[in-house]
Amino acid sequence: ISAFATVGLTSGLTEDLPPEGLYVLAALMFAGRVGIITFAASLTVRQRSRVRYRYPEGRPMIG
């Protein structure tokens, strides 16, 4: 819970964790830092149009 909330509370237990536990702890810290909503939004795939801009229509008046 501390890793997920990114508050940094520890009781010195991280030194004794196996490598798998450290990976889980790192993943929880990353998820807590990024945020659940942001993480879930990054997993959704949406198709966007390739054209991100449009030229204005109209004829400019010169003179």
Secondary structure, DSSP 8 states (H G I E B T S, - for coil): -HHHHT-----S-GGG--HHHHHHHHHHHHHHHH-HHHHHHHHS-----S-------S-----
